[in-house]
Amino acid sequence: MSAGIIGPVKADQRMVIKLCRRSSGFPAMLIVAGLLCCSHGYGRAAEALPPASEVTRRMLKHAQTVAESEQGPQYTYEKRTLLEQLDGAGQPATLEEKLYQVRLIRGLPFNRLIKIQGRELTPEESKRQDAKEEKFQQQFVSADRRKLAARKQALVTPELLARYQFAVKERVVLSNRPTLVVTFKPRDEDVPARSVEDKILNRLTGTLWIDEAEADTARVQANLVDSVTVGWMGWMGSLTRCDLSLTRQRMPDGVWINDRMTLFVQYRKLITSQRFRLTEESRGFSHAQAKQ
């Protein structure tokens, strides 16, 4: 621990002693507890940062553990999505709003549409949602266990991590939990791109906020470092901008759920550009009873 950290801690301790001499009882105990927590924070911040390889190893192990779990907590919550097409000044020209009731089942979310542009679904639209939910439930009965685990792990895989160079920059506190700030950028060597999705992933750079205790992702910010052409020789256009911001919330039992996501996309074809912004916000998280 450096002298710059020890100094404030010792000063705090001297102040605590004076306060305890002047007063007694519960208020003084609260002050002591608070200052001791601050002193612990100083020490935590001064700890050596782990290497990036260790952080990504733990991220991958955690993702595999969650993916392989046979049964996990079930949650339900509301998710509101707003898709806006923006004009040249960045103002909404058109928008589409949808409301979903989301059911998180064994780590996979089912999004049941319940409202479009503020109106309730028609009977026919509700029937289609019933059919989608039944099909979703069937995958847990008929799907191969390994394929299901691979789908649940899709956000963090060895192939995905291999695309980037990572660097641990600092330790911060998010929601009272020690969190590592990790930057990432594309590797210097060429990584094979078999699809448009691969091209986008190979050009992303940004920052991850990784919960240090659980190695799960608490926040993501990412953007393109270069445009991505679509179609042969770019005849379908190019993706010139893609900005992603994602925050996640930890439930009391350790389950992490996306609570807000914003995606801005700018697409150019010939001499025209189109801009879209997608916003997703979730709320009302609660345990869901398993369906029989």
C-alpha positions in Angstrom: 0.0 0.0 0.0 1.5 3.4 -1.0 2.1 6.3 1.3 -0.6 8.3 -0.5 -3.1 5.7 0.6 -1.8 5.1 4.1 -1.9 8.8 4.9 -5.7 9.3 4.4 -6.4 6.0 6.2 -4.4 7.0 9.3 -6.1 10.4 9.3 -9.4 8.7 9.2 -8.4 6.4 12.1 -7.4 9.4 14.3 -10.7 11.1 13.6 -12.5 8.0 14.6 -10.7 7.9 18.0 -11.7 11.5 18.7 -15.3 10.9 17.8 -15.5 7.8 20.0 -14.1 9.8 22.9 -16.6 12.6 22.5 -19.7 10.4 22.0 -20.9 6.9 22.5 -23.6 4.6 21.2 -25.0 3.7 17.8 -24.1 6.9 15.8 -20.4 6.6 16.7 -20.5 2.9 15.7 -22.0 3.9 12.3 -19.2 6.4 11.7 -16.5 3.8 12.6 -18.1 1.2 10.3 -18.3 3.6 7.4 -14.6 4.7 7.8 -13.5 1.1 8.1 -15.3 0.3 4.9 -13.5 3.2 3.2 -10.1 1.9 4.5 -10.9 -1.5 3.1 -11.7 0.2 -0.3 -8.3 1.8 -0.3 -6.6 -1.5 0.2 -8.7 -3.2 -2.5 -8.0 -0.5 -5.1 -4.2 -0.9 -4.4 -4.2 -4.6 -5.1 -2.3 -5.7 -8.2 -4.5 -6.0 -11.2 -4.8 -9.6 -12.6 -3.4 -10.3 -16.1 -5.9 -10.1 -19.0 -5.3 -13.8 -19.7 -6.5 -14.7 -16.2 -9.6 -12.5 -16.6 -10.7 -14.0 -19.9 -10.0 -17.5 -18.6 -12.4 -17.0 -15.7 -15.0 -15.4 -18.0 -14.9 -18.4 -20.2 -15.0 -20.9 -17.3 -18.0 -19.0 -15.8 -19.8 -19.0 -19.1 -19.3 -22.7 -19.5 -20.5 -23.4 -15.9 -23.7 -21.4 -16.5 -24.3 -23.0 -19.9 -23.9 -26.6 -18.5 -26.2 -26.1 -15.6 -29.2 -28.4 -15.9 -31.6 -26.2 -14.1 -31.3 -22.6 -13.0 -33.4 -19.8 -11.5 -36.3 -18.6 -13.6 -37.2 -15.0 -13.9 -39.8 -12.9 -15.6 -39.7 -9.2 -16.4 -41.0 -6.6 -18.9 -38.8 -5.4 -21.8 -39.6 -2.3 -23.8 -38.0 -1.9 -27.2 -38.0 1.3 -29.3 -36.7 1.2 -32.9 -36.2 4.6 -34.4 -35.2 5.6 -37.9 -33.3 8.9 -37.6 -33.1 11.8 -40.0 -29.9 13.7 -41.0 -30.1 15.8 -37.8 -30.4 12.7 -35.6 -34.1 13.2 -34.8 -36.6 10.4 -35.0 -38.4 10.2 -38.4 -40.3 7.0 -37.6 -40.5 4.8 -34.5 -41.8 1.4 -33.5 -42.4 0.6 -29.9 -43.0 -3.0 -28.6 -43.5 -4.3 -25.1 -42.5 -7.9 -24.2 -43.0 -10.1 -21.2 -39.7 -11.9 -20.9 -39.3 -15.3 -19.2 -35.7 -16.3 -18.5 -35.6 -20.1 -18.5 -32.4 -21.9 -17.7 -30.4 -18.9 -18.9 -32.3 -18.4 -22.2 -34.9 -15.6 -22.6 -38.2 -16.0 -24.3 -39.6 -12.7 -25.4 -43.4 -12.8 -25.5 -44.8 -9.8 -27.4 -47.7 -8.3 -25.5 -48.1 -4.8 -27.0 -47.3 -3.0 -30.3 -47.3 0.8 -30.4 -49.2 0.8 -27.1 -52.1 -1.5 -28.2 -52.9 -5.0 -27.1 -52.4 -7.9 -29.4 -55.3 -9.2 -31.6 -56.4 -12.8 -30.9 -54.6 -14.0 -34.0 -51.4 -12.3 -32.9 -51.7 -13.8 -29.4 -52.1 -17.3 -31.0 -48.8 -16.8 -32.8 -47.1 -15.9 -29.6 -48.5 -19.0 -28.0 -47.1 -21.1 -30.8 -43.7 -19.5 -30.4 -43.6 -20.1 -26.7 -44.6 -23.8 -27.1 -41.8 -24.2 -29.7 -39.3 -22.5 -27.3 -40.3 -24.8 -24.4 -39.8 -27.9 -26.6 -36.1 -27.2 -27.1 -35.5 -28.1 -23.5 -37.1 -31.5 -24.1 -35.8 -32.4 -27.5 -32.5 -30.5 -27.9 -29.2 -32.2 -27.6 -27.6 -31.2 -24.2 -24.4 -30.1 -25.8 -26.1 -28.0 -28.5 -28.2 -26.3 -25.8 -25.2 -25.6 -23.7 -23.4 -24.1 -26.8 -26.3 -21.8 -27.4 -26.4 -20.6 -23.8 -22.6 -20.0 -23.9 -22.7 -18.1 -27.2 -21.9 -14.7 -25.7 -18.5 -15.8 -24.4 -16.7 -18.5 -26.4 -13.1 -19.3 -27.0 -13.6 -18.3 -30.7 -15.0 -14.9 -29.7 -12.3 -14.1 -27.2 -9.6 -15.2 -29.7 -10.6 -12.3 -32.0 -9.3 -9.6 -29.6 -6.4 -8.3 -27.5 -7.4 -7.5 -23.9 -5.9 -5.2 -21.4 -6.9 -4.7 -17.7 -6.9 -1.0 -17.0 -8.2 -0.5 -13.5 -10.4 -1.7 -10.7 -13.6 0.3 -9.9 -16.7 -0.3 -7.8 -20.1 -0.8 -9.5 -23.2 -1.5 -7.4 -20.9 -2.0 -4.4 -19.0 -4.8 -6.1 -15.3 -4.7 -7.2 -15.2 -4.6 -11.0 -12.4 -4.8 -13.5 -12.3 -2.4 -16.4 -11.0 -4.3 -19.4 -10.4 -2.8 -22.9 -10.4 -4.9 -26.1 -9.4 -4.3 -29.7 -9.1 -6.5 -32.8 -5.9 -8.6 -33.0 -3.3 -7.4 -35.4 -3.4 -10.6 -37.6 -6.3 -11.3 -39.9 -9.1 -13.4 -38.5 -11.2 -15.4 -40.9 -14.6 -13.8 -41.7 -17.2 -16.2 -43.1 -20.2 -13.9 -42.7 -21.2 -10.3 -42.2 -21.4 -11.0 -38.4 -17.8 -12.1 -38.5 -16.7 -8.9 -40.3 -18.4 -6.8 -37.7 -17.0 -8.7 -34.7 -13.5 -8.5 -36.2 -13.7 -4.7 -36.3 -15.1 -4.0 -32.8 -13.2 -2.2 -30.1 -14.4 -1.1 -26.7 -14.5 -1.7 -22.9 -15.9 -4.4 -20.6 -16.7 -4.0 -17.0 -16.2 -7.5 -15.5 -17.5 -8.4 -12.0 -14.3 -9.5 -10.2 -16.0 -12.1 -7.9 -18.1 -13.8 -10.5 -16.3 -13.1 -13.8 -19.6 -12.0 -15.4 -20.1 -8.9 -17.5 -21.7 -5.9 -15.8 -21.3 -3.4 -18.7 -20.2 -3.2 -22.3 -19.4 -0.3 -24.6 -18.2 -1.1 -28.1 -17.9 0.5 -31.6 -16.6 -0.2 -35.0 -13.0 0.8 -35.8 -13.6 0.6 -39.5 -16.6 0.3 -41.9 -17.9 -3.1 -43.0 -18.8 -3.8 -46.6 -21.9 -5.9 -47.3 -22.2 -8.0 -50.5 -19.7 -8.7 -53.2 -17.3 -5.8 -53.5 -19.7 -3.8 -51.3 -22.5 -3.7 -53.9 -25.1 -3.9 -51.1 -23.6 -1.0 -49.2 -21.5 -0.6 -46.0 -22.0 -0.4 -42.3 -20.2 2.8 -41.4 -21.0 3.1 -37.7 -22.1 0.7 -35.0 -22.2 1.8 -31.4 -23.3 -0.5 -28.6 -23.9 0.3 -24.9 -25.1 -2.5 -22.6 -25.7 -2.6 -18.8 -26.6 -5.7 -16.8 -28.1 -6.2 -13.4 -27.2 -8.8 -10.9 -30.1 -10.6 -9.2 -29.8 -11.6 -5.5 -29.1 -15.2 -6.4 -26.3 -14.3 -8.8 -28.1 -14.4 -12.1 -27.1 -11.5 -14.4 -29.8 -10.0 -16.7 -29.6 -7.2 -19.4 -31.4 -4.2 -18.1 -30.6 -1.6 -20.7 -29.1 -1.7 -24.2 -28.7 1.0 -26.9 -27.5 0.2 -30.4 -26.9 2.9 -33.0 -26.3 1.8 -36.6 -25.5 3.9 -39.7 -25.7 2.2 -43.0 -24.6 3.7 -46.3 -25.6 2.6 -49.8 -24.5 4.5 -52.9 -25.0 8.2 -51.9 -27.7 7.8 -49.2 -27.3 7.0 -45.5 -29.7 5.4 -43.1 -29.5 5.7 -39.3 -31.3 3.6 -36.8 -31.3 3.5 -33.0 -32.6 0.6 -31.0 -33.2 1.0 -27.3 -34.2 -1.8 -24.9 -35.1 -1.3 -21.3 -36.1 -4.0 -18.8 -37.8 -3.7 -15.4 -39.9 -5.5 -12.9 -37.6 -8.5 -12.3 -39.1 -11.3 -10.3 -38.9 -15.0 -9.8 -41.1 -17.0 -12.1 -42.8 -20.3 -11.2 -41.8 -23.2 -13.5 -44.6 -24.2 -15.8 -45.8 -27.8 -15.5 
